[in-house]
Amino acid sequence: MLGQKIEKIISEKVRPILHTHGGDIALVGVDGRNAKVKLSGACSACPAAQKTMEEIVVSSIKGELGSEIDRIILWNTVSDELIDIARNILKKQ
């Protein structure tokens, strides 16, 4: 149920703002009262990603859900493609 509420807030409030900057967001998962989100598009590599998280994502979700949620965690992963490139570079050394 918490995941559905977060998805709704993301769809209605957060995503439209991020789209104006060429970015997007996905809910990766919910564990208890904590949510993991992943920024993508222009937002994923932006130096201001942490500021975006605090000012847009966290404030929007916590503003709606209040004490229903404890933490919203920015989940950053490295793509498989980037890992393969790094492995190839290391093999050549």
C-alpha positions in Angstrom: 0.0 0.0 0.0 2.8 2.4 0.8 4.4 1.7 -2.5 1.2 2.6 -4.3 1.0 5.9 -2.5 4.6 6.7 -3.3 4.0 5.8 -7.0 1.0 8.1 -7.1 3.0 11.0 -5.6 5.9 10.3 -8.0 3.5 10.3 -11.0 1.5 13.3 -10.1 4.1 15.6 -8.4 7.7 14.5 -8.8 8.0 13.1 -12.4 6.4 16.2 -14.1 9.1 18.4 -12.5 11.9 16.1 -13.4 10.7 15.8 -17.0 11.1 19.5 -17.4 14.9 18.9 -16.9 15.1 15.8 -19.1 15.1 13.5 -16.1 12.9 10.8 -14.6 12.5 8.8 -11.5 11.5 5.2 -10.6 10.5 3.6 -7.4 12.9 0.7 -6.9 11.3 -0.7 -3.9 9.8 -0.3 -0.4 11.2 -2.0 2.7 9.1 -1.3 5.7 8.9 2.5 6.0 11.8 3.2 3.7 11.7 3.7 -0.1 14.4 3.4 -2.7 14.2 5.5 -5.8 16.4 5.8 -8.8 16.9 8.9 -10.9 17.4 8.5 -14.6 17.9 10.5 -17.7 19.6 13.9 -17.2 19.0 13.7 -13.5 21.1 10.5 -13.0 24.4 12.2 -13.9 23.5 15.7 -12.7 25.8 17.2 -10.1 22.7 18.5 -8.3 21.1 15.1 -8.0 21.3 15.2 -4.2 19.7 18.6 -4.1 17.0 17.3 -6.4 16.4 14.5 -4.0 16.1 16.8 -1.0 14.1 19.6 -2.5 11.8 17.8 -4.9 11.6 14.0 -4.2 11.9 13.9 -0.4 9.9 17.0 0.3 7.1 15.9 -2.1 6.8 12.4 -0.7 7.3 13.3 3.0 5.0 16.2 2.5 2.2 13.9 1.5 2.9 10.9 3.6 4.3 12.5 6.8 5.1 9.9 9.4 4.1 7.0 7.2 7.6 7.0 5.7 11.0 7.2 7.4 13.6 7.5 4.6 13.7 8.0 0.8 17.0 6.6 -0.4 18.7 7.5 -3.7 19.6 4.1 -5.2 22.6 4.5 -7.6 23.8 1.6 -9.6 26.3 1.2 -12.3 24.9 -0.2 -15.6 26.1 -3.6 -16.8 27.4 -1.8 -20.0 29.6 0.4 -17.9 30.9 -2.5 -15.9 31.8 -4.4 -19.1 33.7 -1.4 -20.5 35.6 -1.1 -17.2 36.5 -4.8 -17.3 37.7 -4.5 -20.9 39.9 -1.6 -20.0 41.4 -3.4 -17.0 42.1 -6.6 -19.1 44.2 -4.5 -21.5 46.5 -3.3 -18.8 
